Amino acid sequence: MFLQKITQNKLIIIVSLFLVLFDNVTFFSNLIEVYSLKDYFGFVTSVAIVYLFFTIFLFGLLSTKWTIKPIFIIVLLVSSLAN
């Protein structure tokens, strides 16, 4: 009754947000170390936003109805092993 279908676009956005926010902690900590957040807040946030949109764009290009789940399974497994 309360369960709704998740669309392919929502799934792409959720997985991309997860990858950018949680699987790139080292990248963003090194970025903040080089460019201090106090002085370069706009630059650091723009890097995160561009990285998010680029990830969404790539997943959108590679994902079809039949390939979205295998691609996300492989990407999430590799990213968890890399962390």
MOPAC internal coordinates of N, CA, C and O (Angstrom, degrees):
PM7 1SCF
backbone

  N    0.0000 0     0.00 0     0.00 0    0    0    0
  C    1.4284 1     0.00 0     0.00 0    1    0    0
  C    1.5292 1   110.68 1     0.00 0    2    1    0
  O    1.2310 1   120.37 1   132.95 1    3    2    1
  N    1.3327 1   116.90 1   -47.05 1    3    2    1
  C    1.4535 1   120.26 1  -178.57 1    5    3    2
  C    1.5276 1   112.46 1   -92.83 1    6    5    3
  O    1.2310 1   120.75 1   174.05 1    7    6    5
  N    1.3166 1   116.18 1    -5.95 1    7    6    5
  C    1.4525 1   119.18 1  -179.52 1    9    7    6
  C    1.5165 1   110.05 1   -79.90 1   10    9    7
  O    1.2310 1   121.62 1   -47.90 1   11   10    9
  N    1.3120 1   114.51 1   132.10 1   11   10    9
  C    1.4537 1   120.23 1   177.49 1   13   11   10
  C    1.5110 1   108.45 1  -118.25 1   14   13   11
  O    1.2310 1   121.07 1   -28.76 1   15   14   13
  N    1.3082 1   115.57 1   151.24 1   15   14   13
  C    1.4485 1   119.60 1   175.57 1   17   15   14
  C    1.5210 1   109.19 1   -73.93 1   18   17   15
  O    1.2310 1   121.57 1   -41.26 1   19   18   17
  N    1.3076 1   114.60 1   138.74 1   19   18   17
  C    1.4554 1   119.19 1   175.51 1   21   19   18
  C    1.5229 1   107.57 1   -94.96 1   22   21   19
  O    1.2310 1   120.75 1   -47.80 1   23   22   21
  N    1.3142 1   116.17 1   132.20 1   23   22   21
  C    1.4544 1   119.55 1  -178.09 1   25   23   22
  C    1.5228 1   109.86 1   -80.56 1   26   25   23
  O    1.2310 1   121.09 1   -14.07 1   27   26   25
  N    1.3095 1   115.52 1   165.93 1   27   26   25
  C    1.4547 1   121.20 1  -179.73 1   29   27   26
  C    1.5210 1   110.82 1   -63.67 1   30   29   27
  O    1.2310 1   119.96 1   141.24 1   31   30   29
  N    1.3181 1   117.69 1   -38.76 1   31   30   29
  C    1.4647 1   121.07 1   179.99 1   33   31   30
  C    1.5197 1   111.53 1   -66.80 1   34   33   31
  O    1.2310 1   120.02 1   139.13 1   35   34   33
  N    1.3313 1   117.57 1   -40.87 1   35   34   33
  C    1.4651 1   120.18 1   177.54 1   37   35   34
  C    1.5176 1   111.36 1   -64.35 1   38   37   35
  O    1.2310 1   120.47 1   140.79 1   39   38   37
  N    1.3264 1   116.70 1   -39.21 1   39   38   37
  C    1.4610 1   120.72 1   178.18 1   41   39   38
  C    1.5215 1   111.07 1   -64.34 1   42   41   39
  O    1.2310 1   120.00 1   139.42 1   43   42   41
  N    1.3112 1   117.60 1   -40.58 1   43   42   41
  C    1.4666 1   121.13 1   177.61 1   45   43   42
  C    1.5197 1   110.56 1   -62.59 1   46   45   43
  O    1.2310 1   120.13 1   136.85 1   47   46   45
  N    1.3164 1   117.35 1   -43.15 1   47   46   45
  C    1.4655 1   120.99 1  -179.54 1   49   47   46
  C    1.5232 1   110.90 1   -66.97 1   50   49   47
  O    1.2310 1   119.88 1   138.75 1   51   50   49
  N    1.3276 1   117.83 1   -41.25 1   51   50   49
  C    1.4715 1   121.23 1  -179.40 1   53   51   50
  C    1.5210 1   110.77 1   -65.45 1   54   53   51
  O    1.2310 1   120.11 1   133.82 1   55   54   53
  N    1.3237 1   117.40 1   -46.18 1   55   54   53
  C    1.4646 1   120.09 1  -179.82 1   57   55   54
  C    1.5257 1   110.79 1   -66.64 1   58   57   55
  O    1.2310 1   119.78 1   141.26 1   59   58   57
  N    1.3153 1   118.02 1   -38.74 1   59   58   57
  C    1.4612 1   120.83 1   177.95 1   61   59   58
  C    1.5188 1   111.55 1   -64.69 1   62   61   59
  O    1.2310 1   120.25 1   137.75 1   63   62   61
  N    1.3272 1   117.12 1   -42.25 1   63   62   61
  C    1.4679 1   120.34 1   176.00 1   65   63   62
  C    1.5226 1   111.19 1   -61.66 1   66   65   63
  O    1.2310 1   120.48 1   137.37 1   67   66   65
  N    1.3207 1   116.69 1   -42.63 1   67   66   65
  C    1.4549 1   120.16 1   178.44 1   69   67   66
  C    1.5243 1   111.12 1   -61.18 1   70   69   67
  O    1.2310 1   120.47 1   135.06 1   71   70   69
  N    1.3206 1   116.72 1   -44.94 1   71   70   69
  C    1.4592 1   119.96 1  -179.20 1   73   71   70
  C    1.5260 1   111.94 1   -64.85 1   74   73   71
  O    1.2310 1   120.28 1   138.26 1   75   74   73
  N    1.3186 1   117.07 1   -41.74 1   75   74   73
  C    1.4607 1   119.95 1  -178.48 1   77   75   74
  C    1.5246 1   111.29 1   -70.82 1   78   77   75
  O    1.2310 1   119.96 1   137.42 1   79   78   77
  N    1.3134 1   117.69 1   -42.58 1   79   78   77
  C    1.4593 1   120.29 1  -174.27 1   81   79   78
  C    1.5223 1   113.90 1   -79.54 1   82   81   79
  O    1.2310 1   119.73 1   141.30 1   83   82   81
  N    1.3321 1   118.12 1   -38.70 1   83   82   81
  C    1.4541 1   119.78 1  -170.71 1   85   83   82
  C    1.5255 1   114.58 1  -109.08 1   86   85   83
  O    1.2310 1   119.77 1   153.30 1   87   86   85
  N    1.3119 1   118.04 1   -26.70 1   87   86   85
  C    1.4587 1   119.15 1  -177.00 1   89   87   86
  C    1.5175 1   113.39 1   -97.41 1   90   89   87
  O    1.2310 1   119.63 1  -177.41 1   91   90   89
  N    1.2939 1   118.31 1     2.59 1   91   90   89
  C    1.4611 1   121.93 1   179.40 1   93   91   90
  C    1.5179 1   112.16 1  -125.02 1   94   93   91
  O    1.2310 1   120.86 1  -145.55 1   95   94   93
  N    1.2914 1   115.96 1    34.45 1   95   94   93
  C    1.4688 1   120.51 1  -179.17 1   97   95   94
  C    1.5231 1   110.13 1   -63.45 1   98   97   95
  O    1.2310 1   120.13 1   137.91 1   99   98   97
  N    1.3281 1   117.36 1   -42.09 1   99   98   97
  C    1.4568 1   121.13 1  -179.86 1  101   99   98
  C    1.5243 1   111.01 1   -64.33 1  102  101   99
  O    1.2310 1   120.37 1   137.80 1  103  102  101
  N    1.3132 1   116.90 1   -42.20 1  103  102  101
  C    1.4704 1   120.31 1   178.45 1  105  103  102
  C    1.5233 1   111.00 1   -60.13 1  106  105  103
  O    1.2310 1   120.51 1   131.78 1  107  106  105
  N    1.3216 1   116.62 1   -48.22 1  107  106  105
  C    1.4614 1   119.15 1  -177.35 1  109  107  106
  C    1.5208 1   112.69 1   -72.41 1  110  109  107
  O    1.2310 1   119.79 1   148.55 1  111  110  109
  N    1.3257 1   118.01 1   -31.45 1  111  110  109
  C    1.4701 1   119.04 1   175.83 1  113  111  110
  C    1.5266 1   110.48 1   -67.94 1  114  113  111
  O    1.2310 1   119.88 1   141.63 1  115  114  113
  N    1.3381 1   117.83 1   -38.37 1  115  114  113
  C    1.4666 1   119.98 1   175.59 1  117  115  114
  C    1.5220 1   111.44 1   -69.07 1  118  117  115
  O    1.2310 1   120.25 1   143.50 1  119  118  117
  N    1.3236 1   117.13 1   -36.50 1  119  118  117
  C    1.4565 1   120.64 1   177.13 1  121  119  118
  C    1.5290 1   111.03 1   -63.69 1  122  121  119
  O    1.2310 1   120.69 1   137.66 1  123  122  121
  N    1.3271 1   116.28 1   -42.34 1  123  122  121
  C    1.4636 1   120.17 1   178.86 1  125  123  122
  C    1.5227 1   110.94 1   -70.48 1  126  125  123
  O    1.2310 1   120.36 1   150.27 1  127  126  125
  N    1.3273 1   116.91 1   -29.73 1  127  126  125
  C    1.4622 1   120.09 1   177.07 1  129  127  126
  C    1.5332 1   110.66 1   -66.63 1  130  129  127
  O    1.2310 1   120.40 1   139.82 1  131  130  129
  N    1.3286 1   116.85 1   -40.18 1  131  130  129
  C    1.4637 1   120.55 1  -179.87 1  133  131  130
  C    1.5262 1   110.64 1   -77.89 1  134  133  131
  O    1.2310 1   120.74 1   132.75 1  135  134  133
  N    1.3272 1   116.19 1   -47.25 1  135  134  133
  C    1.4547 1   121.46 1   178.71 1  137  135  134
  C    1.5205 1   108.03 1  -110.49 1  138  137  135
  O    1.2310 1   120.60 1   -74.53 1  139  138  137
  N    1.3175 1   116.47 1   105.47 1  139  138  137
  C    1.4638 1   119.34 1  -176.27 1  141  139  138
  C    1.5215 1   110.28 1   -60.64 1  142  141  139
  O    1.2310 1   121.58 1   -39.96 1  143  142  141
  N    1.3200 1   114.58 1   140.04 1  143  142  141
  C    1.4603 1   120.35 1  -175.88 1  145  143  142
  C    1.5233 1   111.54 1   -65.72 1  146  145  143
  O    1.2310 1   120.66 1   149.74 1  147  146  145
  N    1.3152 1   116.35 1   -30.26 1  147  146  145
  C    1.4634 1   119.96 1  -179.87 1  149  147  146
  C    1.5312 1   111.67 1   -67.04 1  150  149  147
  O    1.2310 1   120.53 1   140.89 1  151  150  149
  N    1.3324 1   116.59 1   -39.11 1  151  150  149
  C    1.4659 1   120.14 1  -176.75 1  153  151  150
  C    1.5257 1   113.01 1   -90.53 1  154  153  151
  O    1.2310 1   120.22 1   148.43 1  155  154  153
  N    1.3331 1   117.18 1   -31.57 1  155  154  153
  C    1.4643 1   121.54 1  -173.17 1  157  155  154
  C    1.5279 1   111.89 1  -121.79 1  158  157  155
  O    1.2310 1   119.96 1  -137.11 1  159  158  157
  N    1.3165 1   117.68 1    42.89 1  159  158  157
  C    1.4631 1   121.26 1  -177.88 1  161  159  158
  C    1.5230 1   111.80 1   -60.58 1  162  161  159
  O    1.2310 1   120.04 1   136.29 1  163  162  161
  N    1.3045 1   117.53 1   -43.71 1  163  162  161
  C    1.4602 1   121.53 1  -179.71 1  165  163  162
  C    1.5185 1   111.94 1   -63.36 1  166  165  163
  O    1.2310 1   120.28 1   138.86 1  167  166  165
  N    1.3314 1   117.08 1   -41.14 1  167  166  165
  C    1.4529 1   120.70 1   179.78 1  169  167  166
  C    1.5236 1   111.56 1   -66.13 1  170  169  167
  O    1.2310 1   120.13 1   135.58 1  171  170  169
  N    1.3272 1   117.35 1   -44.42 1  171  170  169
  C    1.4624 1   120.97 1  -178.30 1  173  171  170
  C    1.5232 1   110.54 1   -65.61 1  174  173  171
  O    1.2310 1   119.90 1   136.98 1  175  174  173
  N    1.3130 1   117.79 1   -43.02 1  175  174  173
  C    1.4617 1   119.58 1   178.49 1  177  175  174
  C    1.5308 1   111.55 1   -67.98 1  178  177  175
  O    1.2310 1   120.32 1   144.81 1  179  178  177
  N    1.3339 1   116.99 1   -35.19 1  179  178  177
  C    1.4665 1   118.33 1   177.95 1  181  179  178
  C    1.5268 1   111.11 1   -68.84 1  182  181  179
  O    1.2310 1   119.47 1   145.92 1  183  182  181
  N    1.3202 1   118.62 1   -34.08 1  183  182  181
  C    1.4633 1   120.75 1   175.12 1  185  183  182
  C    1.5208 1   109.88 1   -63.40 1  186  185  183
  O    1.2310 1   119.94 1   137.09 1  187  186  185
  N    1.3228 1   117.71 1   -42.91 1  187  186  185
  C    1.4646 1   121.06 1   179.29 1  189  187  186
  C    1.5279 1   110.97 1   -64.71 1  190  189  187
  O    1.2310 1   119.91 1   138.28 1  191  190  189
  N    1.3173 1   117.79 1   -41.72 1  191  190  189
  C    1.4637 1   121.35 1  -179.01 1  193  191  190
  C    1.5282 1   110.95 1   -68.41 1  194  193  191
  O    1.2310 1   120.35 1   136.88 1  195  194  193
  N    1.3278 1   116.94 1   -43.12 1  195  194  193
  C    1.4670 1   119.88 1   178.63 1  197  195  194
  C    1.5201 1   110.26 1   -64.81 1  198  197  195
  O    1.2310 1   120.23 1   139.66 1  199  198  197
  N    1.3198 1   117.17 1   -40.34 1  199  198  197
  C    1.4650 1   120.91 1   178.05 1  201  199  198
  C    1.5289 1   110.76 1   -63.18 1  202  201  199
  O    1.2310 1   120.06 1   139.08 1  203  202  201
  N    1.3307 1   117.49 1   -40.92 1  203  202  201
  C    1.4573 1   121.44 1   177.71 1  205  203  202
  C    1.5261 1   111.02 1   -63.38 1  206  205  203
  O    1.2310 1   120.09 1   131.87 1  207  206  205
  N    1.3266 1   117.43 1   -48.13 1  207  206  205
  C    1.4652 1   120.25 1  -178.76 1  209  207  206
  C    1.5236 1   112.11 1   -67.20 1  210  209  207
  O    1.2310 1   119.94 1   145.53 1  211  210  209
  N    1.3338 1   117.73 1   -34.47 1  211  210  209
  C    1.4571 1   120.47 1   176.60 1  213  211  210
  C    1.5262 1   110.56 1   -66.62 1  214  213  211
  O    1.2310 1   119.95 1   140.46 1  215  214  213
  N    1.3148 1   117.70 1   -39.54 1  215  214  213
  C    1.4572 1   121.43 1   177.35 1  217  215  214
  C    1.5286 1   110.23 1   -65.30 1  218  217  215
  O    1.2310 1   120.09 1   135.98 1  219  218  217
  N    1.3194 1   117.44 1   -44.02 1  219  218  217
  C    1.4665 1   121.09 1   177.06 1  221  219  218
  C    1.5314 1   110.04 1   -61.03 1  222  221  219
  O    1.2310 1   120.34 1   138.46 1  223  222  221
  N    1.3190 1   116.95 1   -41.54 1  223  222  221
  C    1.4630 1   121.01 1   180.00 1  225  223  222
  C    1.5247 1   111.17 1   -63.15 1  226  225  223
  O    1.2310 1   120.10 1   134.17 1  227  226  225
  N    1.3321 1   117.41 1   -45.83 1  227  226  225
  C    1.4616 1   120.32 1   179.88 1  229  227  226
  C    1.5199 1   112.23 1   -64.76 1  230  229  227
  O    1.2310 1   120.44 1   135.93 1  231  230  229
  N    1.3288 1   116.77 1   -44.07 1  231  230  229
  C    1.4601 1   119.07 1   177.65 1  233  231  230
  C    1.5206 1   111.11 1   -64.43 1  234  233  231
  O    1.2310 1   120.19 1   144.49 1  235  234  233
  N    1.3077 1   117.24 1   -35.51 1  235  234  233
  C    1.4575 1   120.67 1   177.63 1  237  235  234
  C    1.5218 1   112.37 1   -64.94 1  238  237  235
  O    1.2310 1   120.58 1   143.80 1  239  238  237
  N    1.3262 1   116.49 1   -36.20 1  239  238  237
  C    1.4582 1   119.99 1   177.95 1  241  239  238
  C    1.5272 1   112.33 1   -71.68 1  242  241  239
  O    1.2310 1   120.65 1   142.78 1  243  242  241
  N    1.3317 1   116.37 1   -37.22 1  243  242  241
  C    1.4669 1   120.49 1  -174.03 1  245  243  242
  C    1.5214 1   113.81 1   -87.79 1  246  245  243
  O    1.2310 1   119.95 1   163.50 1  247  246  245
  N    1.3006 1   117.70 1   -16.50 1  247  246  245
  C    1.4600 1   120.43 1  -171.34 1  249  247  246
  C    1.5203 1   111.89 1   -95.53 1  250  249  247
  O    1.2310 1   121.87 1   -50.29 1  251  250  249
  N    1.3113 1   114.02 1   129.71 1  251  250  249
  C    1.4515 1   121.51 1   169.41 1  253  251  250
  C    1.5267 1   106.93 1  -124.32 1  254  253  251
  O    1.2310 1   120.79 1     2.80 1  255  254  253
  N    1.2971 1   116.09 1  -177.20 1  255  254  253
  C    1.4640 1   120.27 1  -178.06 1  257  255  254
  C    1.5306 1   111.53 1   -59.95 1  258  257  255
  O    1.2310 1   120.18 1   144.97 1  259  258  257
  N    1.3352 1   117.27 1   -35.03 1  259  258  257
  C    1.4518 1   120.56 1  -174.69 1  261  259  258
  C    1.5283 1   113.52 1   -97.92 1  262  261  259
  O    1.2310 1   119.72 1   164.84 1  263  262  261
  N    1.3227 1   118.14 1   -15.16 1  263  262  261
  C    1.4626 1   119.36 1  -176.07 1  265  263  262
  C    1.5205 1   114.28 1  -106.06 1  266  265  263
  O    1.2310 1   119.47 1   172.73 1  267  266  265
  N    1.3078 1   118.62 1    -7.27 1  267  266  265
  C    1.4638 1   119.79 1  -173.35 1  269  267  266
  C    1.5279 1   111.77 1   -66.25 1  270  269  267
  O    1.2310 1   119.79 1   135.79 1  271  270  269
  N    1.3212 1   118.01 1   -44.21 1  271  270  269
  C    1.4626 1   119.60 1  -178.34 1  273  271  270
  C    1.5198 1   112.70 1   -68.38 1  274  273  271
  O    1.2310 1   118.78 1   133.60 1  275  274  273
  N    1.3349 1   119.94 1   -46.40 1  275  274  273
  C    1.4708 1   117.93 1   177.26 1  277  275  274
  C    1.5326 1   113.44 1   -62.05 1  278  277  275
  O    1.2310 1   120.24 1   142.20 1  279  278  277
  N    1.3353 1   117.16 1   -37.80 1  279  278  277
  C    1.4678 1   119.86 1   178.64 1  281  279  278
  C    1.5200 1   110.27 1   -63.96 1  282  281  279
  O    1.2310 1   119.97 1   134.74 1  283  282  281
  N    1.3248 1   117.67 1   -45.26 1  283  282  281
  C    1.4595 1   120.32 1  -178.94 1  285  283  282
  C    1.5224 1   111.69 1   -68.66 1  286  285  283
  O    1.2310 1   120.03 1   144.31 1  287  286  285
  N    1.3216 1   117.56 1   -35.69 1  287  286  285
  C    1.4646 1   120.20 1   177.00 1  289  287  286
  C    1.5188 1   110.13 1   -62.31 1  290  289  287
  O    1.2310 1   120.26 1   132.70 1  291  290  289
  N    1.3175 1   117.10 1   -47.30 1  291  290  289
  C    1.4658 1   120.77 1  -179.66 1  293  291  290
  C    1.5212 1   111.67 1   -65.08 1  294  293  291
  O    1.2310 1   120.33 1   134.80 1  295  294  293
  N    1.3241 1   116.97 1   -45.20 1  295  294  293
  C    1.4645 1   120.90 1  -178.97 1  297  295  294
  C    1.5254 1   111.11 1   -63.30 1  298  297  295
  O    1.2310 1   120.01 1   135.77 1  299  298  297
  N    1.3243 1   117.59 1   -44.23 1  299  298  297
  C    1.4660 1   120.11 1  -179.22 1  301  299  298
  C    1.5219 1   112.02 1   -69.71 1  302  301  299
  O    1.2310 1   119.86 1   144.21 1  303  302  301
  N    1.3235 1   117.88 1   -35.79 1  303  302  301
  C    1.4646 1   120.23 1   176.13 1  305  303  302
  C    1.5250 1   111.53 1   -66.36 1  306  305  303
  O    1.2310 1   120.36 1   134.67 1  307  306  305
  N    1.3135 1   116.92 1   -45.33 1  307  306  305
  C    1.4682 1   120.23 1   178.96 1  309  307  306
  C    1.5232 1   111.12 1   -64.85 1  310  309  307
  O    1.2310 1   120.05 1   139.37 1  311  310  309
  N    1.3097 1   117.50 1   -40.63 1  311  310  309
  C    1.4648 1   119.91 1   179.88 1  313  311  310
  C    1.5270 1   111.58 1   -68.14 1  314  313  311
  O    1.2310 1   120.13 1   145.42 1  315  314  313
  N    1.3324 1   117.35 1   -34.58 1  315  314  313
  C    1.4619 1   118.44 1   177.26 1  317  315  314
  C    1.5229 1   111.60 1   -71.25 1  318  317  315
  O    1.2310 1   120.54 1   144.99 1  319  318  317
  N    1.3194 1   116.58 1   -35.01 1  319  318  317
  C    1.4687 1   119.47 1   176.12 1  321  319  318
  C    1.5221 1   111.72 1   -70.34 1  322  321  319
  O    1.2310 1   120.08 1   146.80 1  323  322  321
  N    1.3121 1   117.45 1   -33.20 1  323  322  321
  C    1.4613 1   120.95 1   179.86 1  325  323  322
  C    1.5270 1   111.47 1   -71.48 1  326  325  323
  O    1.2310 1   120.11 1   151.41 1  327  326  325
  N    1.3018 1   117.40 1   -28.59 1  327  326  325
  C    1.4625 1   119.72 1   179.21 1  329  327  326
  C    1.4917 1   109.68 1   -82.90 1  330  329  327
  O    1.2310 1   120.10 1   180.00 1  331  330  329

